[in-house]
């Protein structure tokens, strides 16, 4: 399970240090993909393949399915260098606004990779309303 928050910087070549705590769970090679809220997701291969199976089961004739596939599978297989860094391609860095200060946030089943500026600007003032809305849908947390 991924927990905690780590602050790092991304270098000019697009390399980002992945904390050793996360490297252990992600494995030797893992997937970095676009995520919701304009961040990136880092997932171990098994979790990514589970998502693939769910998306593959959706009706492929639907425009929404095709759009979701193009979004989610604009991804890269990541491998560590000797310093524990991974190279994040330019298109994914641009999508997430990763320029310098980066936050890696463990959210249970994955790691979210955020521009520090974007994460700080997230509105979390309605978290209680969000929890109530989820509870009305049957997701009591």
ABEGO torsion letter per residue (X at the ends): XBBEBBBBBBBAAGBBBBBAAAAAAAEABBBBBBBBGGBBBBBBAAAAAAAAAAAAABBAABAAAAAAAAAAABBBBBBBBAAGBBBBBAAAAAAAGBAABBBBBBAGABBBBBBAAAAAABBAAAAAAAAAAAAAAGBBX
